Amino acid sequence: MLLDDLTDPLDPVTEPLDPLLDPLLDDLDPVVDPLTDPLDPLLDPLLGSEDDEDEGLLGGILGGLLQGEDEDDDSVLGWLW
């Protein structure tokens, strides 16, 4: 009878996990869906928002790097050309 209990496979759909593991699994972060969940609040000031005119720090840096296809432009890519 004990061997039968050990060899029965655990069906994860119908049987709960080991009660000793449940608190450990509850501490795990859920998967974040980037389409529906907001970004990390620490990153929001860096990325800016679509509603604000402020493009955020990273947007300003990337915008400055990507601007300028003319030779007389002061941006980094303009300087490289």
PyMOL Python script that loads the backbone (N, CA, C, O; Angstrom):
from pymol import cmd

cmd.read_pdbstr("""\
ATOM      1  N   MET A   1       0.820  -1.186   0.000  1.00  0.00           N
ATOM      2  CA  MET A   1       0.000   0.000   0.000  1.00  0.00           C
ATOM      3  C   MET A   1       0.871   1.259   0.000  1.00  0.00           C
ATOM      4  O   MET A   1       0.526   2.229  -0.676  1.00  0.00           O
ATOM      5  N   LEU A   2       1.974   1.276   0.726  1.00  0.00           N
ATOM      6  CA  LEU A   2       2.853   2.428   0.722  1.00  0.00           C
ATOM      7  C   LEU A   2       3.524   2.608  -0.632  1.00  0.00           C
ATOM      8  O   LEU A   2       3.720   3.737  -1.080  1.00  0.00           O
ATOM      9  N   LEU A   3       3.875   1.516  -1.282  1.00  0.00           N
ATOM     10  CA  LEU A   3       4.485   1.619  -2.602  1.00  0.00           C
ATOM     11  C   LEU A   3       3.511   2.187  -3.619  1.00  0.00           C
ATOM     12  O   LEU A   3       3.917   2.923  -4.518  1.00  0.00           O
ATOM     13  N   ASP A   4       2.253   1.864  -3.493  1.00  0.00           N
ATOM     14  CA  ASP A   4       1.259   2.422  -4.409  1.00  0.00           C
ATOM     15  C   ASP A   4       1.167   3.935  -4.257  1.00  0.00           C
ATOM     16  O   ASP A   4       1.003   4.652  -5.244  1.00  0.00           O
ATOM     17  N   ASP A   5       1.272   4.414  -3.038  1.00  0.00           N
ATOM     18  CA  ASP A   5       1.222   5.854  -2.808  1.00  0.00           C
ATOM     19  C   ASP A   5       2.441   6.554  -3.408  1.00  0.00           C
ATOM     20  O   ASP A   5       2.338   7.684  -3.884  1.00  0.00           O
ATOM     21  N   LEU A   6       3.568   5.898  -3.384  1.00  0.00           N
ATOM     22  CA  LEU A   6       4.784   6.504  -3.916  1.00  0.00           C
ATOM     23  C   LEU A   6       4.834   6.482  -5.437  1.00  0.00           C
ATOM     24  O   LEU A   6       5.431   7.368  -6.048  1.00  0.00           O
ATOM     25  N   THR A   7       4.229   5.503  -6.040  1.00  0.00           N
ATOM     26  CA  THR A   7       4.329   5.380  -7.489  1.00  0.00           C
ATOM     27  C   THR A   7       3.194   6.070  -8.224  1.00  0.00           C
ATOM     28  O   THR A   7       3.264   6.212  -9.445  1.00  0.00           O
ATOM     29  N   ASP A   8       2.156   6.501  -7.533  1.00  0.00           N
ATOM     30  CA  ASP A   8       1.068   7.206  -8.214  1.00  0.00           C
ATOM     31  C   ASP A   8       1.570   8.568  -8.672  1.00  0.00           C
ATOM     32  O   ASP A   8       2.114   9.333  -7.876  1.00  0.00           O
ATOM     33  N   PRO A   9       1.389   8.867  -9.940  1.00  0.00           N
ATOM     34  CA  PRO A   9       1.807  10.196 -10.405  1.00  0.00           C
ATOM     35  C   PRO A   9       0.874  11.272  -9.851  1.00  0.00           C
ATOM     36  O   PRO A   9      -0.323  11.044  -9.672  1.00  0.00           O
ATOM     37  N   LEU A  10       1.421  12.400  -9.596  1.00  0.00           N
ATOM     38  CA  LEU A  10       0.644  13.532  -9.095  1.00  0.00           C
ATOM     39  C   LEU A  10       0.039  14.261 -10.287  1.00  0.00           C
ATOM     40  O   LEU A  10       0.752  14.695 -11.192  1.00  0.00           O
ATOM     41  N   ASP A  11      -1.259  14.389 -10.276  1.00  0.00           N
ATOM     42  CA  ASP A  11      -1.941  15.125 -11.336  1.00  0.00           C
ATOM     43  C   ASP A  11      -2.007  16.591 -10.911  1.00  0.00           C
ATOM     44  O   ASP A  11      -2.750  16.919  -9.986  1.00  0.00           O
ATOM     45  N   PRO A  12      -1.254  17.480 -11.556  1.00  0.00           N
ATOM     46  CA  PRO A  12      -1.210  18.872 -11.100  1.00  0.00           C
ATOM     47  C   PRO A  12      -2.527  19.617 -11.296  1.00  0.00           C
ATOM     48  O   PRO A  12      -2.733  20.674 -10.700  1.00  0.00           O
ATOM     49  N   VAL A  13      -3.407  19.084 -12.114  1.00  0.00           N
ATOM     50  CA  VAL A  13      -4.681  19.770 -12.345  1.00  0.00           C
ATOM     51  C   VAL A  13      -5.657  19.484 -11.217  1.00  0.00           C
ATOM     52  O   VAL A  13      -6.369  20.382 -10.766  1.00  0.00           O
ATOM     53  N   THR A  14      -5.694  18.246 -10.763  1.00  0.00           N
ATOM     54  CA  THR A  14      -6.693  17.871  -9.767  1.00  0.00           C
ATOM     55  C   THR A  14      -6.148  17.817  -8.352  1.00  0.00           C
ATOM     56  O   THR A  14      -6.923  17.921  -7.401  1.00  0.00           O
ATOM     57  N   GLU A  15      -4.840  17.658  -8.176  1.00  0.00           N
ATOM     58  CA  GLU A  15      -4.277  17.538  -6.836  1.00  0.00           C
ATOM     59  C   GLU A  15      -3.397  18.747  -6.530  1.00  0.00           C
ATOM     60  O   GLU A  15      -2.605  19.169  -7.373  1.00  0.00           O
ATOM     61  N   PRO A  16      -3.529  19.298  -5.342  1.00  0.00           N
ATOM     62  CA  PRO A  16      -2.677  20.447  -4.991  1.00  0.00           C
ATOM     63  C   PRO A  16      -1.231  20.008  -4.811  1.00  0.00           C
ATOM     64  O   PRO A  16      -0.940  18.829  -4.613  1.00  0.00           O
ATOM     65  N   LEU A  17      -0.353  20.964  -4.882  1.00  0.00           N
ATOM     66  CA  LEU A  17       1.063  20.683  -4.642  1.00  0.00           C
ATOM     67  C   LEU A  17       1.304  20.400  -3.168  1.00  0.00           C
ATOM     68  O   LEU A  17       0.415  20.567  -2.333  1.00  0.00           O
ATOM     69  N   ASP A  18       2.484  19.983  -2.875  1.00  0.00           N
ATOM     70  CA  ASP A  18       2.882  19.706  -1.500  1.00  0.00           C
ATOM     71  C   ASP A  18       2.658  20.959  -0.644  1.00  0.00           C
ATOM     72  O   ASP A  18       3.114  22.041  -1.014  1.00  0.00           O
ATOM     73  N   PRO A  19       1.966  20.829   0.492  1.00  0.00           N
ATOM     74  CA  PRO A  19       1.707  22.014   1.322  1.00  0.00           C
ATOM     75  C   PRO A  19       2.973  22.713   1.805  1.00  0.00           C
ATOM     76  O   PRO A  19       2.941  23.907   2.101  1.00  0.00           O
ATOM     77  N   LEU A  20       4.087  21.988   1.889  1.00  0.00           N
ATOM     78  CA  LEU A  20       5.332  22.636   2.299  1.00  0.00           C
ATOM     79  C   LEU A  20       5.894  23.527   1.198  1.00  0.00           C
ATOM     80  O   LEU A  20       6.629  24.474   1.479  1.00  0.00           O
ATOM     81  N   LEU A  21       5.552  23.228  -0.054  1.00  0.00           N
ATOM     82  CA  LEU A  21       6.049  24.033  -1.168  1.00  0.00           C
ATOM     83  C   LEU A  21       5.167  25.237  -1.464  1.00  0.00           C
ATOM     84  O   LEU A  21       5.640  26.205  -2.060  1.00  0.00           O
ATOM     85  N   ASP A  22       3.920  25.206  -1.072  1.00  0.00           N
ATOM     86  CA  ASP A  22       2.999  26.293  -1.410  1.00  0.00           C
ATOM     87  C   ASP A  22       3.486  27.670  -0.951  1.00  0.00           C
ATOM     88  O   ASP A  22       3.422  28.612  -1.741  1.00  0.00           O
ATOM     89  N   PRO A  23       3.973  27.837   0.294  1.00  0.00           N
ATOM     90  CA  PRO A  23       4.466  29.173   0.672  1.00  0.00           C
ATOM     91  C   PRO A  23       5.646  29.625  -0.181  1.00  0.00           C
ATOM     92  O   PRO A  23       5.786  30.815  -0.462  1.00  0.00           O
ATOM     93  N   LEU A  24       6.488  28.695  -0.591  1.00  0.00           N
ATOM     94  CA  LEU A  24       7.621  29.069  -1.438  1.00  0.00           C
ATOM     95  C   LEU A  24       7.152  29.507  -2.812  1.00  0.00           C
ATOM     96  O   LEU A  24       7.695  30.451  -3.386  1.00  0.00           O
ATOM     97  N   LEU A  25       6.156  28.831  -3.338  1.00  0.00           N
ATOM     98  CA  LEU A  25       5.657  29.179  -4.662  1.00  0.00           C
ATOM     99  C   LEU A  25       4.871  30.481  -4.642  1.00  0.00           C
ATOM    100  O   LEU A  25       4.840  31.195  -5.645  1.00  0.00           O
ATOM    101  N   ASP A  26       4.236  30.803  -3.520  1.00  0.00           N
ATOM    102  CA  ASP A  26       3.488  32.052  -3.423  1.00  0.00           C
ATOM    103  C   ASP A  26       4.410  33.261  -3.473  1.00  0.00           C
ATOM    104  O   ASP A  26       4.000  34.337  -3.908  1.00  0.00           O
ATOM    105  N   ASP A  27       5.654  33.092  -3.029  1.00  0.00           N
ATOM    106  CA  ASP A  27       6.595  34.205  -3.022  1.00  0.00           C
ATOM    107  C   ASP A  27       7.143  34.524  -4.409  1.00  0.00           C
ATOM    108  O   ASP A  27       7.711  35.597  -4.610  1.00  0.00           O
ATOM    109  N   LEU A  28       6.987  33.627  -5.357  1.00  0.00           N
ATOM    110  CA  LEU A  28       7.494  33.871  -6.705  1.00  0.00           C
ATOM    111  C   LEU A  28       6.687  34.978  -7.369  1.00  0.00           C
ATOM    112  O   LEU A  28       5.473  35.069  -7.186  1.00  0.00           O
ATOM    113  N   ASP A  29       7.359  35.803  -8.127  1.00  0.00           N
ATOM    114  CA  ASP A  29       6.675  36.881  -8.834  1.00  0.00           C
ATOM    115  C   ASP A  29       5.845  36.307  -9.961  1.00  0.00           C
ATOM    116  O   ASP A  29       6.285  35.382 -10.644  1.00  0.00           O
ATOM    117  N   PRO A  30       4.652  36.837 -10.170  1.00  0.00           N
ATOM    118  CA  PRO A  30       3.858  36.378 -11.307  1.00  0.00           C
ATOM    119  C   PRO A  30       4.459  36.898 -12.611  1.00  0.00           C
ATOM    120  O   PRO A  30       5.216  37.868 -12.620  1.00  0.00           O
ATOM    121  N   VAL A  31       4.118  36.254 -13.676  1.00  0.00           N
ATOM    122  CA  VAL A  31       4.594  36.679 -14.986  1.00  0.00           C
ATOM    123  C   VAL A  31       3.912  37.998 -15.336  1.00  0.00           C
ATOM    124  O   VAL A  31       2.695  38.122 -15.202  1.00  0.00           O
ATOM    125  N   VAL A  32       4.678  38.969 -15.777  1.00  0.00           N
ATOM    126  CA  VAL A  32       4.146  40.279 -16.116  1.00  0.00           C
ATOM    127  C   VAL A  32       3.908  40.331 -17.613  1.00  0.00           C
ATOM    128  O   VAL A  32       4.804  40.057 -18.411  1.00  0.00           O
ATOM    129  N   ASP A  33       2.693  40.685 -17.979  1.00  0.00           N
ATOM    130  CA  ASP A  33       2.359  40.856 -19.390  1.00  0.00           C
ATOM    131  C   ASP A  33       2.636  42.305 -19.757  1.00  0.00           C
ATOM    132  O   ASP A  33       1.951  43.194 -19.251  1.00  0.00           O
ATOM    133  N   PRO A  34       3.614  42.581 -20.617  1.00  0.00           N
ATOM    134  CA  PRO A  34       3.964  43.970 -20.907  1.00  0.00           C
ATOM    135  C   PRO A  34       2.868  44.735 -21.638  1.00  0.00           C
ATOM    136  O   PRO A  34       2.900  45.965 -21.671  1.00  0.00           O
ATOM    137  N   LEU A  35       1.909  44.040 -22.218  1.00  0.00           N
ATOM    138  CA  LEU A  35       0.836  44.741 -22.916  1.00  0.00           C
ATOM    139  C   LEU A  35      -0.250  45.227 -21.969  1.00  0.00           C
ATOM    140  O   LEU A  35      -0.893  46.241 -22.240  1.00  0.00           O
ATOM    141  N   THR A  36      -0.465  44.526 -20.870  1.00  0.00           N
ATOM    142  CA  THR A  36      -1.545  44.901 -19.967  1.00  0.00           C
ATOM    143  C   THR A  36      -1.054  45.453 -18.641  1.00  0.00           C
ATOM    144  O   THR A  36      -1.759  46.248 -18.020  1.00  0.00           O
ATOM    145  N   ASP A  37       0.116  45.066 -18.189  1.00  0.00           N
ATOM    146  CA  ASP A  37       0.620  45.516 -16.896  1.00  0.00           C
ATOM    147  C   ASP A  37       1.515  46.734 -17.087  1.00  0.00           C
ATOM    148  O   ASP A  37       2.255  46.811 -18.067  1.00  0.00           O
ATOM    149  N   PRO A  38       1.451  47.686 -16.157  1.00  0.00           N
ATOM    150  CA  PRO A  38       2.342  48.852 -16.277  1.00  0.00           C
ATOM    151  C   PRO A  38       3.788  48.442 -16.050  1.00  0.00           C
ATOM    152  O   PRO A  38       4.079  47.412 -15.442  1.00  0.00           O
ATOM    153  N   LEU A  39       4.671  49.266 -16.549  1.00  0.00           N
ATOM    154  CA  LEU A  39       6.095  49.010 -16.356  1.00  0.00           C
ATOM    155  C   LEU A  39       6.480  49.259 -14.909  1.00  0.00           C
ATOM    156  O   LEU A  39       5.697  49.809 -14.134  1.00  0.00           O
ATOM    157  N   ASP A  40       7.647  48.866 -14.562  1.00  0.00           N
ATOM    158  CA  ASP A  40       8.179  49.095 -13.226  1.00  0.00           C
ATOM    159  C   ASP A  40       8.165  50.598 -12.941  1.00  0.00           C
ATOM    160  O   ASP A  40       8.655  51.376 -13.759  1.00  0.00           O
ATOM    161  N   PRO A  41       7.611  51.026 -11.795  1.00  0.00           N
ATOM    162  CA  PRO A  41       7.554  52.465 -11.518  1.00  0.00           C
ATOM    163  C   PRO A  41       8.921  53.132 -11.473  1.00  0.00           C
ATOM    164  O   PRO A  41       9.023  54.341 -11.682  1.00  0.00           O
ATOM    165  N   LEU A  42       9.972  52.367 -11.204  1.00  0.00           N
ATOM    166  CA  LEU A  42      11.299  52.975 -11.214  1.00  0.00           C
ATOM    167  C   LEU A  42      11.767  53.284 -12.627  1.00  0.00           C
ATOM    168  O   LEU A  42      12.602  54.167 -12.823  1.00  0.00           O
ATOM    169  N   LEU A  43      11.237  52.562 -13.618  1.00  0.00           N
ATOM    170  CA  LEU A  43      11.640  52.805 -15.000  1.00  0.00           C
ATOM    171  C   LEU A  43      10.796  53.873 -15.672  1.00  0.00           C
ATOM    172  O   LEU A  43      11.240  54.464 -16.656  1.00  0.00           O
ATOM    173  N   ASP A  44       9.595  54.142 -15.176  1.00  0.00           N
ATOM    174  CA  ASP A  44       8.704  55.091 -15.836  1.00  0.00           C
ATOM    175  C   ASP A  44       9.328  56.470 -16.045  1.00  0.00           C
ATOM    176  O   ASP A  44       9.181  57.026 -17.133  1.00  0.00           O
ATOM    177  N   PRO A  45      10.024  57.056 -15.050  1.00  0.00           N
ATOM    178  CA  PRO A  45      10.633  58.363 -15.322  1.00  0.00           C
ATOM    179  C   PRO A  45      11.694  58.309 -16.410  1.00  0.00           C
ATOM    180  O   PRO A  45      11.916  59.296 -17.112  1.00  0.00           O
ATOM    181  N   LEU A  46      12.349  57.167 -16.554  1.00  0.00           N
ATOM    182  CA  LEU A  46      13.370  57.053 -17.592  1.00  0.00           C
ATOM    183  C   LEU A  46      12.754  56.922 -18.972  1.00  0.00           C
ATOM    184  O   LEU A  46      13.268  57.472 -19.946  1.00  0.00           O
ATOM    185  N   LEU A  47      11.649  56.191 -19.051  1.00  0.00           N
ATOM    186  CA  LEU A  47      11.047  55.939 -20.351  1.00  0.00           C
ATOM    187  C   LEU A  47      10.068  57.017 -20.770  1.00  0.00           C
ATOM    188  O   LEU A  47       9.793  57.163 -21.961  1.00  0.00           O
ATOM    189  N   GLY A  48       9.531  57.781 -19.817  1.00  0.00           N
ATOM    190  CA  GLY A  48       8.522  58.768 -20.144  1.00  0.00           C
ATOM    191  C   GLY A  48       7.197  58.089 -20.407  1.00  0.00           C
ATOM    192  O   GLY A  48       7.087  56.869 -20.282  1.00  0.00           O
ATOM    193  N   SER A  49       6.196  58.858 -20.766  1.00  0.00           N
ATOM    194  CA  SER A  49       4.898  58.276 -21.063  1.00  0.00           C
ATOM    195  C   SER A  49       4.398  58.827 -22.380  1.00  0.00           C
ATOM    196  O   SER A  49       4.877  59.855 -22.858  1.00  0.00           O
ATOM    197  N   GLU A  50       3.431  58.139 -22.963  1.00  0.00           N
ATOM    198  CA  GLU A  50       2.905  58.559 -24.258  1.00  0.00           C
ATOM    199  C   GLU A  50       2.080  59.828 -24.146  1.00  0.00           C
ATOM    200  O   GLU A  50       1.996  60.600 -25.101  1.00  0.00           O
ATOM    201  N   ASP A  51       1.461  60.057 -22.971  1.00  0.00           N
ATOM    202  CA  ASP A  51       0.597  61.215 -22.803  1.00  0.00           C
ATOM    203  C   ASP A  51       1.388  62.488 -22.551  1.00  0.00           C
ATOM    204  O   ASP A  51       0.948  63.575 -22.925  1.00  0.00           O
ATOM    205  N   ASP A  52       2.531  62.368 -21.933  1.00  0.00           N
ATOM    206  CA  ASP A  52       3.326  63.543 -21.592  1.00  0.00           C
ATOM    207  C   ASP A  52       4.136  63.997 -22.794  1.00  0.00           C
ATOM    208  O   ASP A  52       4.505  63.203 -23.660  1.00  0.00           O
ATOM    209  N   GLU A  53       4.405  65.305 -22.822  1.00  0.00           N
ATOM    210  CA  GLU A  53       5.302  65.811 -23.852  1.00  0.00           C
ATOM    211  C   GLU A  53       6.747  65.442 -23.519  1.00  0.00           C
ATOM    212  O   GLU A  53       7.605  65.360 -24.398  1.00  0.00           O
ATOM    213  N   ASP A  54       6.990  65.223 -22.231  1.00  0.00           N
ATOM    214  CA  ASP A  54       8.326  64.829 -21.795  1.00  0.00           C
ATOM    215  C   ASP A  54       8.598  63.414 -22.277  1.00  0.00           C
ATOM    216  O   ASP A  54       7.805  62.508 -22.021  1.00  0.00           O
ATOM    217  N   GLU A  55       9.688  63.219 -22.956  1.00  0.00           N
ATOM    218  CA  GLU A  55       9.976  61.904 -23.515  1.00  0.00           C
ATOM    219  C   GLU A  55      10.812  61.046 -22.579  1.00  0.00           C
ATOM    220  O   GLU A  55      11.161  59.918 -22.927  1.00  0.00           O
ATOM    221  N   GLY A  56      11.133  61.549 -21.424  1.00  0.00           N
ATOM    222  CA  GLY A  56      11.906  60.769 -20.477  1.00  0.00           C
ATOM    223  C   GLY A  56      13.393  60.848 -20.780  1.00  0.00           C
ATOM    224  O   GLY A  56      13.804  61.300 -21.848  1.00  0.00           O
ATOM    225  N   LEU A  57      14.173  60.407 -19.836  1.00  0.00           N
ATOM    226  CA  LEU A  57      15.623  60.487 -19.972  1.00  0.00           C
ATOM    227  C   LEU A  57      16.142  59.611 -21.101  1.00  0.00           C
ATOM    228  O   LEU A  57      16.933  60.068 -21.926  1.00  0.00           O
ATOM    229  N   LEU A  58      15.705  58.357 -21.147  1.00  0.00           N
ATOM    230  CA  LEU A  58      16.181  57.462 -22.207  1.00  0.00           C
ATOM    231  C   LEU A  58      15.697  57.917 -23.576  1.00  0.00           C
ATOM    232  O   LEU A  58      16.431  57.836 -24.561  1.00  0.00           O
ATOM    233  N   GLY A  59      14.454  58.398 -23.635  1.00  0.00           N
ATOM    234  CA  GLY A  59      13.943  58.888 -24.913  1.00  0.00           C
ATOM    235  C   GLY A  59      14.736  60.083 -25.401  1.00  0.00           C
ATOM    236  O   GLY A  59      14.994  60.215 -26.598  1.00  0.00           O
ATOM    237  N   GLY A  60      15.126  60.962 -24.476  1.00  0.00           N
ATOM    238  CA  GLY A  60      15.932  62.120 -24.855  1.00  0.00           C
ATOM    239  C   GLY A  60      17.314  61.724 -25.335  1.00  0.00           C
ATOM    240  O   GLY A  60      17.828  62.284 -26.303  1.00  0.00           O
ATOM    241  N   ILE A  61      17.909  60.765 -24.661  1.00  0.00           N
ATOM    242  CA  ILE A  61      19.245  60.312 -25.067  1.00  0.00           C
ATOM    243  C   ILE A  61      19.180  59.623 -26.422  1.00  0.00           C
ATOM    244  O   ILE A  61      19.980  59.913 -27.312  1.00  0.00           O
ATOM    245  N   LEU A  62      18.224  58.707 -26.576  1.00  0.00           N
ATOM    246  CA  LEU A  62      18.111  57.999 -27.851  1.00  0.00           C
ATOM    247  C   LEU A  62      17.712  58.945 -28.973  1.00  0.00           C
ATOM    248  O   LEU A  62      18.201  58.829 -30.096  1.00  0.00           O
ATOM    249  N   GLY A  63      16.817  59.884 -28.663  1.00  0.00           N
ATOM    250  CA  GLY A  63      16.431  60.859 -29.681  1.00  0.00           C
ATOM    251  C   GLY A  63      17.615  61.704 -30.107  1.00  0.00           C
ATOM    252  O   GLY A  63      17.775  62.003 -31.291  1.00  0.00           O
ATOM    253  N   GLY A  64      18.451  62.094 -29.144  1.00  0.00           N
ATOM    254  CA  GLY A  64      19.637  62.874 -29.476  1.00  0.00           C
ATOM    255  C   GLY A  64      20.638  62.077 -30.290  1.00  0.00           C
ATOM    256  O   GLY A  64      21.314  62.625 -31.161  1.00  0.00           O
ATOM    257  N   LEU A  65      20.734  60.790 -30.011  1.00  0.00           N
ATOM    258  CA  LEU A  65      21.667  59.960 -30.771  1.00  0.00           C
ATOM    259  C   LEU A  65      21.182  59.710 -32.192  1.00  0.00           C
ATOM    260  O   LEU A  65      21.976  59.648 -33.131  1.00  0.00           O
ATOM    261  N   LEU A  66      19.875  59.570 -32.336  1.00  0.00           N
ATOM    262  CA  LEU A  66      19.344  59.201 -33.643  1.00  0.00           C
ATOM    263  C   LEU A  66      19.087  60.396 -34.545  1.00  0.00           C
ATOM    264  O   LEU A  66      18.883  60.221 -35.746  1.00  0.00           O
ATOM    265  N   GLN A  67      19.091  61.597 -34.002  1.00  0.00           N
ATOM    266  CA  GLN A  67      18.874  62.773 -34.834  1.00  0.00           C
ATOM    267  C   GLN A  67      20.131  63.085 -35.629  1.00  0.00           C
ATOM    268  O   GLN A  67      21.244  62.704 -35.268  1.00  0.00           O
ATOM    269  N   GLY A  68      19.913  63.769 -36.687  1.00  0.00           N
ATOM    270  CA  GLY A  68      21.035  64.339 -37.391  1.00  0.00           C
ATOM    271  C   GLY A  68      21.645  63.462 -38.443  1.00  0.00           C
ATOM    272  O   GLY A  68      22.435  62.562 -38.155  1.00  0.00           O
ATOM    273  N   GLU A  69      21.269  63.737 -39.656  1.00  0.00           N
ATOM    274  CA  GLU A  69      21.896  63.062 -40.777  1.00  0.00           C
ATOM    275  C   GLU A  69      22.766  64.042 -41.553  1.00  0.00           C
ATOM    276  O   GLU A  69      23.460  63.660 -42.495  1.00  0.00           O
ATOM    277  N   ASP A  70      22.722  65.309 -41.148  1.00  0.00           N
ATOM    278  CA  ASP A  70      23.531  66.324 -41.813  1.00  0.00           C
ATOM    279  C   ASP A  70      24.910  66.375 -41.170  1.00  0.00           C
ATOM    280  O   ASP A  70      25.075  66.044 -39.996  1.00  0.00           O
ATOM    281  N   GLU A  71      25.887  66.789 -41.948  1.00  0.00           N
ATOM    282  CA  GLU A  71      27.246  66.849 -41.430  1.00  0.00           C
ATOM    283  C   GLU A  71      27.421  67.955 -40.402  1.00  0.00           C
ATOM    284  O   GLU A  71      28.278  67.856 -39.524  1.00  0.00           O
ATOM    285  N   ASP A  72      26.610  69.016 -40.502  1.00  0.00           N
ATOM    286  CA  ASP A  72      26.774  70.129 -39.581  1.00  0.00           C
ATOM    287  C   ASP A  72      25.928  69.970 -38.321  1.00  0.00           C
ATOM    288  O   ASP A  72      25.853  70.898 -37.516  1.00  0.00           O
ATOM    289  N   ASP A  73      25.301  68.836 -38.136  1.00  0.00           N
ATOM    290  CA  ASP A  73      24.481  68.602 -36.947  1.00  0.00           C
ATOM    291  C   ASP A  73      25.386  68.303 -35.758  1.00  0.00           C
ATOM    292  O   ASP A  73      26.452  67.704 -35.905  1.00  0.00           O
ATOM    293  N   ASP A  74      24.941  68.733 -34.574  1.00  0.00           N
ATOM    294  CA  ASP A  74      25.738  68.548 -33.362  1.00  0.00           C
ATOM    295  C   ASP A  74      25.468  67.226 -32.653  1.00  0.00           C
ATOM    296  O   ASP A  74      26.098  66.948 -31.633  1.00  0.00           O
ATOM    297  N   SER A  75      24.558  66.407 -33.157  1.00  0.00           N
ATOM    298  CA  SER A  75      24.271  65.146 -32.477  1.00  0.00           C
ATOM    299  C   SER A  75      25.408  64.155 -32.715  1.00  0.00           C
ATOM    300  O   SER A  75      26.292  64.390 -33.539  1.00  0.00           O
ATOM    301  N   VAL A  76      25.369  63.067 -31.995  1.00  0.00           N
ATOM    302  CA  VAL A  76      26.444  62.075 -32.083  1.00  0.00           C
ATOM    303  C   VAL A  76      26.513  61.472 -33.476  1.00  0.00           C
ATOM    304  O   VAL A  76      27.596  61.351 -34.049  1.00  0.00           O
ATOM    305  N   LEU A  77      25.363  61.091 -34.025  1.00  0.00           N
ATOM    306  CA  LEU A  77      25.392  60.505 -35.364  1.00  0.00           C
ATOM    307  C   LEU A  77      25.781  61.531 -36.415  1.00  0.00           C
ATOM    308  O   LEU A  77      26.444  61.198 -37.397  1.00  0.00           O
ATOM    309  N   GLY A  78      25.369  62.783 -36.210  1.00  0.00           N
ATOM    310  CA  GLY A  78      25.806  63.830 -37.132  1.00  0.00           C
ATOM    311  C   GLY A  78      27.307  64.031 -37.069  1.00  0.00           C
ATOM    312  O   GLY A  78      27.951  64.297 -38.083  1.00  0.00           O
ATOM    313  N   TRP A  79      27.859  63.903 -35.874  1.00  0.00           N
ATOM    314  CA  TRP A  79      29.297  64.037 -35.715  1.00  0.00           C
ATOM    315  C   TRP A  79      30.034  62.874 -36.365  1.00  0.00           C
ATOM    316  O   TRP A  79      31.114  63.054 -36.929  1.00  0.00           O
ATOM    317  N   LEU A  80      29.444  61.671 -36.286  1.00  0.00           N
ATOM    318  CA  LEU A  80      30.086  60.507 -36.882  1.00  0.00           C
ATOM    319  C   LEU A  80      30.052  60.545 -38.403  1.00  0.00           C
ATOM    320  O   LEU A  80      30.950  60.021 -39.062  1.00  0.00           O
ATOM    321  N   TRP A  81      29.021  61.163 -38.959  1.00  0.00           N
ATOM    322  CA  TRP A  81      28.926  61.203 -40.425  1.00  0.00           C
ATOM    323  C   TRP A  81      29.974  62.138 -40.931  1.00  0.00           C
ATOM    324  O   TRP A  81      30.092  62.338 -42.140  1.00  0.00           O
TER     325      TRP A  81
END
""", "prot")
cmd.dss("prot")
cmd.show_as("cartoon", "prot")
cmd.util.cbc("prot")
cmd.orient("prot")
